[in-house]
Amino acid sequence: MSAELSLMTQLTFVTPPPGLAPLVHFSLEPIAGAQGLYALQAVEDAGKRMFVLDAGVYLPSYTPLLSDAQCAALSLTDPDDAQVLVVATAGEGPTTVNLLAPIVVNRKTDTCAQFILDGQDFPLRAPLG
């Protein structure tokens, strides 16, 4: 389910990510020397940036289940077309990742969405490592 993206990719969210409305166009740029770590930056506002991790690289046992409606929103028909990213937050304590609301990318169309995983027992702030 994970294939390392090596070049900057332009992504379009089907709905703005929480807290970033009305922004929907983002660049996904690999961080040199850190496989599976990316900067996700708003095209329209360079000050809006977050770091995301490729779940397949850092969390291989993380297997969120998407609903039929979530798959339809991204036109996903094959699980291999999905790239799952998780938002990472670094602070004074350990780095945490948001497993409750992954960003799912359709690799074929470069469209994506941040989905809240209803009914799945994933934490909002899981320690990384």
C-alpha positions as CSV (number, residue, x, y, z in Angstrom):
1,M,0.0,0.0,0.0
2,S,3.0,2.3,0.2
3,A,5.2,3.5,-2.7
4,E,7.8,6.1,-1.8
5,L,7.0,9.4,-3.6
6,S,10.3,10.9,-4.6
7,L,9.4,14.1,-6.4
8,M,7.2,17.0,-5.3
9,T,3.6,16.3,-6.0
10,Q,0.6,18.7,-6.3
11,L,-2.4,17.4,-4.4
12,T,-6.0,18.6,-4.4
13,F,-8.2,18.0,-1.4
14,V,-11.8,17.2,-2.3
15,T,-12.8,19.3,0.7
16,P,-10.5,21.7,2.6
17,P,-8.6,20.0,5.5
18,P,-9.9,20.9,9.0
19,G,-8.8,24.3,10.0
20,L,-7.5,25.2,6.6
21,A,-10.6,26.2,4.7
22,P,-10.8,27.4,1.9
23,L,-7.4,26.0,0.9
24,V,-7.5,22.8,-1.2
25,H,-4.3,22.9,-3.3
26,F,-1.1,21.7,-1.6
27,S,2.4,20.6,-2.6
28,L,3.7,17.4,-1.1
29,E,7.5,17.6,-1.0
30,P,9.8,14.9,0.3
31,I,12.2,15.9,3.1
32,A,15.7,15.0,2.0
33,G,17.3,12.2,4.0
34,A,14.1,11.1,5.7
35,Q,12.3,8.4,3.7
36,G,8.5,8.8,4.0
37,L,8.6,12.2,5.6
38,Y,7.0,15.1,3.6
39,A,6.1,18.7,4.0
40,L,2.5,19.4,2.9
41,Q,2.3,23.1,2.1
42,A,-0.7,25.2,0.8
43,V,0.0,26.5,-2.7
44,E,-2.1,29.6,-2.0
45,D,-0.5,30.4,1.4
46,A,3.1,29.3,2.0
47,G,2.6,29.9,5.7
48,K,0.2,27.0,6.0
49,R,2.4,23.9,6.2
50,M,2.4,20.6,8.1
51,F,4.5,17.5,8.2
52,V,3.1,14.2,7.2
53,L,4.5,10.6,7.3
54,D,3.9,7.8,4.9
55,A,2.0,5.3,7.2
56,G,3.3,2.4,5.1
57,V,6.9,3.4,6.0
58,Y,6.5,4.4,9.7
59,L,3.4,2.5,10.8
60,P,3.2,-0.7,8.7
61,S,0.6,-2.3,11.0
62,Y,-1.7,0.7,10.8
63,T,-4.6,-0.4,8.6
64,P,-7.5,2.1,8.7
65,L,-10.7,1.0,7.0
66,L,-12.4,3.4,4.7
67,S,-16.1,3.5,4.1
68,D,-17.6,3.0,0.7
69,A,-18.5,6.8,0.8
70,Q,-14.9,7.7,1.6
71,C,-13.6,5.6,-1.2
72,A,-16.2,7.1,-3.6
73,A,-15.2,10.6,-2.6
74,L,-11.7,9.9,-4.0
75,S,-12.7,7.5,-6.8
76,L,-10.7,4.8,-5.2
77,T,-11.5,1.3,-6.6
78,D,-8.2,-0.4,-5.9
79,P,-6.5,-0.4,-2.4
80,D,-3.1,-0.2,-4.2
81,D,-4.1,3.3,-5.5
82,A,-4.3,4.7,-1.9
83,Q,-1.5,6.4,-0.2
84,V,-2.1,6.8,3.5
85,L,-0.4,9.8,5.2
86,V,-0.6,10.8,8.9
87,V,-0.1,14.3,10.3
88,A,3.0,14.4,12.6
89,T,3.3,16.9,15.4
90,A,6.7,17.6,17.0
91,G,6.9,19.5,20.3
92,E,8.7,19.4,23.6
93,G,7.7,15.8,24.2
94,P,7.8,12.9,21.8
95,T,6.6,13.4,18.2
96,T,3.0,12.2,17.8
97,V,0.9,11.2,14.8
98,N,-2.8,11.6,14.2
99,L,-4.2,8.1,13.5
100,L,-7.8,9.0,13.9
101,A,-7.8,11.3,10.8
102,P,-5.4,10.1,8.1
103,I,-4.9,11.9,4.8
104,V,-5.7,9.5,2.0
105,V,-4.3,10.2,-1.5
106,N,-5.6,8.6,-4.7
107,R,-2.2,8.1,-6.4
108,K,-3.8,8.0,-9.9
109,T,-5.6,11.4,-9.6
110,D,-3.6,13.2,-6.9
111,T,-6.8,14.0,-5.1
112,C,-7.0,13.5,-1.4
113,A,-9.0,13.9,1.7
114,Q,-8.5,13.9,5.5
115,F,-11.0,11.4,6.8
116,I,-12.2,10.9,10.4
117,L,-12.3,7.2,11.0
118,D,-15.7,6.7,12.7
119,G,-16.0,3.6,14.8
120,Q,-12.3,2.8,14.8
121,D,-10.3,2.9,17.9
122,F,-7.3,5.0,16.8
123,P,-5.8,7.8,18.9
124,L,-5.7,11.5,17.8
125,R,-2.1,11.7,19.3
126,A,-0.2,8.5,19.1
127,P,3.5,8.6,20.1
128,L,5.7,7.8,17.2
129,G,8.3,5.1,17.7
